[in-house]
């Protein structure tokens, strides 16, 4: 699945229940030019049950915890069988630039979000460290 700017996802080898997705931070956000990999695991009840989606690339964000879990309503109680992989990835991409700081998984990020300059500096520093530590 590709075609939309800044998102893509494909099955992991021959397993159609496990996908790897990529999201690029949207232009005009503090995540612009940053790239994140995600895992998508589809339950046997899909599309009636939501997939489990996690960040594989560490993501410093108010609605993402240190294990990569994402707090996003469409992945929980607002799930609809009409949602597809494209909808999920676009929603997460949108969440990056517009977090719900009233429902944070990462309280440090939620507090720092209130100061955009400090948040961006911290984000850039942590992203650079994480990406360089993952390179062979």
N, C-alpha and C positions, 0 to 999 in steps of 0.2 A: 504494500500500500504506500503509494507516494503520489505526488502531484501538487499537494498544498505546500506553500512556501514555509520552510522551517520545521516540517514534521515528516517523519517516515516510520514505517514499521513493517516487519517481515517475520514470518514464522522462523523459529529457531530450528534449523535443520528440517527434519521431516515431521516434527511434532507440531501439529496445527493448534494444539492447546497452549503452547508456549511461544510467545513472540518477544522480539526485542524492538523497542521503539527508540527514536531519537527526536529530541525537541531542541530547537534553537531558540534562545531568548528573543522575544519580539523587539522590533525596532522601537526606540523611544522609551524602553524600560531599563532598569539597572541590570537586567539579565541580557541585554543586547550583546551579541557576539559570543555568548557562552553556549556551550553545547552539552546536553545531558542525555545519557542513555537510561532507558527504563525497561523493566521486565513487565510483561503482561501475561498472566496465567488465567486461562478461561476454564471455569468449572463445567462439569458435565451438564449442568442446567442452563448454560448460556444459550440464548440471549436473555432468558428470564431471570437469571442471576448474574450479578455484576462480576466482571473479572477482578482479580487482585492485581493492582498496579503499584509498582515500587520504583523509586529511583535507584539505579545501579551506580551512577555517578553521584557522589555525595552532593547534596543540594542544601545550601544554607537559605532557609526560607521559613517564614512564620508557620506555614501549614504543612511542613515536612519535618519529620523527626530524624534523629541520627541514624536510624535503621533504614531510612528511605520511604517509610510509610507516608501516605498522603491523606490529608483531611480535605476531602472534596465531596460535597453532598451527592453528586451524580454517581459516585462510586459506592455510596452507602444507601441511605433511605430514599433518595430521589432518583434511583436507577430506573431506567425504562428499557424495555426490550427493543425499542426503536434506536437506541444509541449504538453506534459502531465504533471501531477503532479510531477513525478520523475524528469523531465527536469527542472521544475521550482525550486524545492528544491535543486537540485544539483547546479543550477546556483547561487542561493542565498548563498549556502554554499561556493562556489568558490569566490563570491563577498566579503564575509567576509575577506578572506585572501588577496584579490587583489582588493581593492576599486578603483573607478574612482574618484580621487581627483580633476579632472578638472571639475566635475559636482556634487559638494557636496550639500547635503541637510543639513548637519551639518558642518558648517564652522569651528567650534572649533575642531571637530574631524579631519577634513581635515588638519588643521594646525599642530595639535599634531602628526598626522600620520608621519610627516617628521622626528620625533624623536622617533624611535621604543621603546626605553627603557621607555621614559616618557609616551608614548601612552599605553603600556602594563600595567604600574603601575596604571594609571588613569582608564583604562578599568577594571582591577582586583578589584580596590576599588569600583567603581560604580556598577559592577556586584554583588559583595558580598553584598553591601547595599540593592540593589534592590531585590535580591533573598531572603535575610533574612527578608525583610519587607513583602514579599508575603507569607511567611510560616505562618501557623495558630498558 
